[in-house]
Each structure stands twice: as structure tokens, then as C-alpha cells.
Amino acid sequence: MTKIALIGSGGMARHHLPLMVEKGAEISVICEPSANNYELAAEKLQELGAPVPPNEPDLEKLLDQYASDLEAVFIVTPHKFHHQQAKMCMEAGLDVLLEKPMVMNAQEAIDLINVRDKTGQLLVVAFQGGLSPQVREATRLIQSGELGELLTVSGMVWQGWKGLTVDTWRQMPDLSGGGFLFDSGAHMLNTVCTLIGEDFETVSAWTDNRGTPVDINGVVMGRLKSGALVTINGSGDTIQGMETQIHVTLTEGVIHTGQFGERLFVRRQGDKEYIEADLPPMRGAWEQFLEVRAGNIENPCPPEVGLRMAKLWDAIVESASKDGQPVSATIN
């Protein structure tokens, strides 16, 4: 059993609960300011046959009272709170599994890396793409040079996101930090950053809010420091459902995957068709977090990738505010 605090118990946290309970999470305390969310989490835990922990809605008080008896936390809260909550938990001596996106901007990412280094605690970001064996293998193929020089990356994601998030914090910029591209589309940004293993140099972006306070549709074009070219297309006001595609071209091969690592097909020089990689399916974020803590696998989604994505997002926001004017994605 791993003694943890669950920070946030909204819909996404409750989605994680079955696997967490199955894989030995002993949830000692919950931190949830919404009485309704806490009650729903308590009901879910009862359904799973797990004890219902107390709720301490003030994180500072929770850490003062419980940190010495805990091993880790899982933070599943609106994006605005990720930085401060993760920082407080690591400084309290706890390992952190953090829901995506890691932080709101690059400066917050740099700060979390510094806190991670200072405290020696573990920080894993719960991006399915980073946790996927398919994406990890694709990353290895690209960054090892096995398929030659990286040329282009093309990503596409669509979802009926606008209708699904009406009247929720996800369409409140102060809490969410962005719209579709920074929520469901954040998986695309993070997976692309994971695959390429290098920073963007220049970014141009256009977004359309579709009558909301946040981005709903967006197109991003970028040049990497190596000279490779990247395009990302996100549409959040379309039919219900979701589909994602990522195509990577290299001088000696082509890779086809998705933002969640749903699949991996590779076509090498001389192949007549794509060959599907024979890899195990992705396991849940909590299960892999435990494996990282046990030293069985390297951290597949560390804050360094979160920093790369945050720098990309900062550049997207800046360029979109200037009607697509190219901007530098590097920071001093």
C-alpha cells in the first residue's frame, strides 16, 4: 500500500480512483474545497470497497497534519493551482503525480524543476502520451537517429470540447490558462515535445475563441532548433468524440502515432507498408507512477518535458495575440 493524499476530487480524480484502489493506493486524506465533489468521491470509494478518508480543504493545514504519515500525493485540480500545490507538496517531502498540463507557463515550470532538484522528490506529470510505451518507442526511434534525420512533425486533434465544457472552469482563463489547445490539446503539445526531444526556436500560431473566453480552434507552425518543421491543428468545436493523429517524417522512415500513444506504426526505407509495433498497451498513470517510485522504470514524463511544452505554449499565446507573427520560443 502507498499512503497518499488526493488533492482535488472532481470528475477526473474520480476517473482515476478505480485503478488507484486496485493498485494499492491508501488514500489517507482528501483535499477538496467543494463539498459536493468530496461526497461524490466518497460514494465512489464506497462502491470500490475502500475506506472514505477525511477531507481537509486547506492544503497547508493538510500537510501540517498529515505529511509525516504520507508518501505521495496525486494532484488533480484546475491548472492554475498545479504549480503552488506541487511545490508545497514536494517541500513537505512528498512525491508528486501531477495532472496535466504541468503548469501555466514556463517560469512556473522552471521553478518546479528547481524545487524538485532542491528537495530530491519525484515529480511525474500524468500525460498519457509520455506514459505510453508506443510514444516512448517512437521517441527512441526518432532521437536515436535510427530512422535518420528528423524532417517534419504533423499533429491533429479534434473533439466536441466547446459543448462539453460550457459553464465549467475549463472555459475560465484565470483558472484554466487556455482553452482546447491547453486542455485536451495539451496532450498533443506534450506528446510532440516528448517525441522531438528538443526545443522550438520559432513559433507562429492562430487561434479562434468561437465566442468563448478561451481558444477553441488553433493552428500552430514551428521550427525546431535542429531546423525540423512542426504543424499542429486543433479543432474543439466539432462533432462529439475525439480523434488524434501524429505523423513524423525522417530521412529513413515515417512514424504514425497519436497524442495518447494509441498506436504506433512505422514504415522504414524499403518497406511496402506500415508495420505496427508489437508493444504492450499503456498502463494507467498511477500504476506507472508506482513503477517510477520503485525504480523499475525511468520517469517517462518528467518536468523537463513540462518545461519544453510550457515554452511552446507561451510562444503560442504570444504569437496568437499578434495574429500569427513569428515569435521566439526560447527563454533566457
C-alpha positions in Angstrom: 0.0 0.0 0.0 1.1 3.6 -0.8 -0.2 6.2 1.6 -1.3 9.2 -0.4 -3.3 12.4 -0.3 -5.7 13.1 -3.2 -5.6 16.8 -3.9 -8.8 17.5 -5.8 -11.7 15.1 -6.1 -13.6 16.3 -9.2 -14.6 14.2 -12.2 -11.0 13.5 -13.4 -9.9 12.4 -9.9 -12.8 10.1 -9.6 -12.0 8.6 -13.0 -8.6 7.6 -11.6 -9.9 6.1 -8.4 -10.7 2.5 -9.6 -7.1 1.9 -10.8 -5.6 3.6 -7.8 -7.6 1.4 -5.4 -6.8 -1.7 -7.4 -3.1 -0.9 -7.4 -2.8 -0.3 -3.7 -3.4 3.4 -3.1 -4.3 4.0 0.5 -6.0 7.4 0.3 -5.4 8.8 3.8 -6.9 12.2 3.2 -8.6 14.3 0.5 -8.1 18.0 -0.1 -11.3 19.3 -1.8 -13.0 22.7 -1.2 -16.2 21.5 -2.9 -18.4 19.5 -0.5 -20.3 18.0 -3.5 -17.1 16.8 -5.1 -15.9 15.3 -1.8 -19.3 13.5 -1.4 -19.1 12.1 -4.9 -15.6 10.8 -4.3 -16.7 9.3 -1.0 -19.5 7.5 -2.8 -17.1 6.2 -5.4 -14.7 4.9 -2.8 -17.5 3.1 -1.0 -18.5 1.5 -4.3 -14.9 0.3 -4.7 -14.9 -1.1 -1.2 -12.3 1.4 0.0 -12.4 3.4 3.2 -13.6 7.0 3.0 -10.8 9.4 4.2 -11.4 12.7 5.9 -11.5 15.9 3.9 -9.1 18.8 4.7 -9.9 21.5 2.1 -6.9 23.7 3.2 -3.7 22.2 1.7 -1.4 23.9 4.1 -3.3 22.5 7.1 -3.4 19.1 5.4 0.4 19.0 5.0 1.0 20.2 8.6 -1.2 17.4 9.9 -0.7 14.5 7.6 2.6 14.9 5.6 4.7 12.9 8.1 2.4 9.9 7.5 2.1 10.2 3.7 4.4 9.0 0.9 3.0 10.8 -2.1 0.2 13.0 -3.5 -1.9 12.9 -6.7 -2.9 16.5 -7.7 -6.0 16.7 -9.8 -7.1 20.3 -9.7 -7.6 23.2 -12.1 -4.5 24.2 -13.9 -3.9 27.4 -12.0 -3.2 25.6 -8.8 -0.7 23.0 -10.1 2.4 25.0 -9.5 1.9 26.1 -6.0 0.3 22.8 -4.8 3.1 20.7 -6.3 5.7 23.0 -4.8 4.1 22.8 -1.4 3.9 19.0 -1.5 7.5 18.5 -2.6 8.7 20.8 0.0 6.8 18.8 2.5 8.8 15.7 1.5 6.2 14.0 -0.7 6.5 12.6 -4.2 4.0 14.1 -6.7 1.9 12.7 -9.5 0.5 15.8 -11.2 -2.3 16.0 -13.7 -1.8 17.7 -17.0 -0.8 20.3 -18.0 2.0 20.6 -15.6 1.9 24.4 -15.1 0.5 27.6 -16.6 3.8 29.0 -18.1 7.5 28.4 -18.4 8.5 30.4 -15.4 6.4 28.1 -13.2 7.9 25.1 -14.9 11.5 26.3 -14.1 10.5 26.9 -10.5 9.1 23.4 -10.1 12.3 21.9 -11.6 14.3 23.9 -9.1 12.1 22.7 -6.2 12.4 19.1 -7.5 16.2 19.3 -7.5 16.3 21.0 -4.1 14.1 18.5 -2.4 15.0 15.4 -4.3 11.4 14.4 -4.6 9.8 12.8 -7.6 7.6 14.7 -9.9 5.7 12.8 -12.7 3.2 14.5 -15.0 0.2 12.4 -15.8 0.3 12.7 -19.6 -0.9 9.5 -21.3 1.4 10.2 -24.2 4.5 10.4 -22.1 3.4 7.3 -20.2 2.7 5.3 -23.4 5.1 2.5 -24.5 4.2 3.4 -28.0 5.3 7.0 -27.7 8.4 6.0 -25.7 9.4 3.7 -28.5 8.7 6.3 -31.2 10.8 8.8 -29.2 13.6 6.3 -29.0 13.5 5.8 -32.8 13.5 9.5 -33.5 16.1 10.6 -31.0 18.5 7.7 -31.6 18.9 8.5 -35.3 17.8 5.0 -36.2 15.4 6.4 -38.8 17.7 9.2 -39.9 17.3 12.9 -39.7 14.0 14.4 -38.3 12.3 16.4 -41.1 8.7 17.2 -40.1 6.0 16.5 -37.5 2.3 17.0 -38.2 -0.3 16.7 -35.4 -4.1 16.9 -35.5 -6.6 16.6 -32.7 -10.4 17.2 -32.8 -13.1 17.0 -30.2 -16.5 18.4 -29.4 -14.8 20.2 -26.5 -16.6 23.5 -26.6 -20.0 22.0 -25.8 -18.6 19.6 -23.2 -17.0 22.4 -21.1 -19.7 25.1 -21.2 -20.1 26.7 -17.7 -17.0 24.9 -16.3 -13.7 26.2 -15.0 -12.1 24.9 -18.2 -13.5 28.0 -20.1 -12.3 30.4 -17.4 -8.9 31.7 -18.5 -7.8 32.6 -14.9 -8.2 29.0 -13.8 -7.5 27.1 -17.0 -4.7 29.1 -18.6 -6.2 28.4 -22.0 -8.9 26.5 -23.9 -8.9 23.4 -26.1 -5.3 23.6 -27.0 -4.3 23.8 -23.4 -6.7 21.1 -22.1 -7.4 18.2 -24.4 -4.9 19.6 -26.9 -2.3 19.8 -24.2 -1.8 16.0 -24.8 -0.8 16.8 -28.4 1.6 19.6 -27.3 3.2 17.4 -24.7 3.5 14.3 -27.0 5.1 16.3 -29.8 7.5 17.8 -27.3 8.3 14.3 -26.0 8.9 12.9 -29.5 11.1 15.6 -30.7 13.3 15.9 -27.6 14.4 19.4 -28.4 13.1 23.0 -28.1 11.2 25.0 -30.6 13.1 28.0 -31.9 10.3 29.9 -33.7 6.5 29.6 -33.5 3.6 31.1 -35.3 0.1 30.5 -34.1 -3.5 31.5 -34.8 -6.5 30.8 -32.5 -10.2 31.3 -32.7 -12.3 31.5 -29.5 -15.6 30.8 -31.2 -17.4 33.2 -29.0 -15.9 31.9 -25.7 -13.2 33.4 -23.4 -10.7 30.8 -24.4 -9.1 29.2 -27.6 -11.4 26.7 -29.3 -9.6 26.2 -32.6 -6.0 26.7 -33.3 -3.2 26.2 -35.8 0.5 26.2 -34.8 3.6 26.2 -37.0 7.0 26.0 -35.7 10.7 25.4 -36.5 12.8 23.4 -34.1 16.4 24.3 -33.2 17.5 21.5 -35.5 15.6 23.0 -38.4 12.8 20.4 -38.5 9.3 21.8 -39.1 6.2 21.2 -37.0 2.5 21.8 -37.6 -0.3 21.3 -35.0 -4.0 21.6 -35.8 -6.6 21.6 -33.0 -10.4 21.8 -33.5 -12.5 21.9 -30.4 -16.0 22.9 -31.8 -16.8 19.9 -34.0 -18.8 16.6 -33.6 -18.8 14.6 -30.4 -16.0 12.2 -30.0 -12.2 12.6 -30.4 -9.5 11.7 -32.9 -5.8 12.4 -32.9 -3.1 11.8 -35.4 0.7 12.4 -35.3 2.8 11.8 -38.4 6.6 12.1 -38.2 8.8 12.0 -41.3 12.5 11.3 -41.2 15.0 10.6 -43.9 14.9 6.9 -43.3 11.3 6.3 -42.2 7.9 7.5 -41.3 6.1 7.2 -37.9 2.4 7.3 -37.3 1.0 7.5 -33.7 -1.5 9.6 -31.7 -1.3 12.0 -28.8 -2.2 9.4 -26.3 0.1 6.7 -27.8 -3.0 4.9 -29.0 -0.9 3.1 -31.7 2.5 3.0 -33.3 3.0 2.3 -37.0 6.5 2.6 -38.6 7.4 2.4 -42.2 11.1 2.2 -42.9 13.1 2.7 -46.1 12.2 -0.3 -48.4 9.0 -1.3 -46.5 5.9 -1.5 -48.7 3.6 -0.7 -45.9 3.4 0.4 -42.3 4.3 -2.2 -39.6 2.6 -2.0 -36.3 4.9 -2.1 -33.3 4.3 -5.1 -31.0 4.2 -3.3 -27.7 2.1 -3.7 -24.5 -0.9 -1.4 -24.0 -0.4 1.7 -21.9 -1.0 1.3 -18.2 -2.6 3.9 -16.1 -0.8 7.0 -14.7 -1.0 5.8 -11.1 0.4 2.4 -11.9 3.4 3.8 -13.8 3.9 6.4 -11.0 4.4 3.5 -8.6 6.9 1.9 -11.0 8.9 5.1 -11.2 8.9 5.4 -7.4 10.1 1.7 -7.1 12.9 2.4 -9.6 11.6 -0.1 -12.1 11.4 2.5 -14.9 12.7 5.9 -15.6 10.4 8.8 -15.2 8.6 8.9 -18.6 7.1 12.3 -18.1 9.4 14.5 -16.1 9.1 18.2 -15.5 11.8 18.9 -18.2 9.2 17.9 -20.8 6.7 20.0 -19.0 9.1 23.0 -19.4 9.5 22.3 -23.1 5.7 22.3 -23.5 5.3 25.4 -21.3 7.8 27.3 -23.5 5.8 26.2 -26.6 2.5 27.3 -25.0 4.0 30.7 -24.0 5.0 31.2 -27.6 1.6 30.1 -29.0 -0.1 32.6 -26.7 2.2 35.4 -27.7 2.1 34.7 -31.4 -1.7 34.3 -31.5 -2.1 37.6 -29.7 -0.1 39.1 -32.6 -2.2 37.4 -35.4 0.4 34.8 -36.1 3.5 36.9 -36.1 6.6 34.6 -35.6 8.0 34.7 -32.1 11.0 33.2 -30.4 10.2 30.1 -28.3 13.4 30.4 -26.3 13.8 31.9 -22.9 16.9 33.2 -21.2 
